[in-house]
């Protein structure tokens, strides 16, 4: 069940990121940074929630919606054009997912922090 919800989260985050990734002027793409932050936050949430299976589900949902929005619609318009910015969004987004996959497992462990002094 968590994996299916992670897929849905990937679709939502990938869709939101795709919509905002082109916001900004040519010297500073604030939307691209926001889209990467959304992707990283969703991926970390999925991995912390249910491990690598949920992260894989998130990635599948994310890639599926980004690629679907890259295809021409019925009027011939695309949300992710095949320019530099679209390629950066597509490929660097997958790199963000890979970075989250290789984060240390201890960051996602459910153990309490170590205490320096004993509890009274």
Secondary structure, DSSP 8 states (H G I E B T S, - for coil): -HHHHHHHHHHHHHHHHHHHTT-SBTTB-HHHHHHHHHHHHHHHHHHHHHHHHHHHHHHHHHHHHHHHHHS--TTS--SS-SSHHHHHHHHHHHHHHHHHHTS-GGGG-------SS---
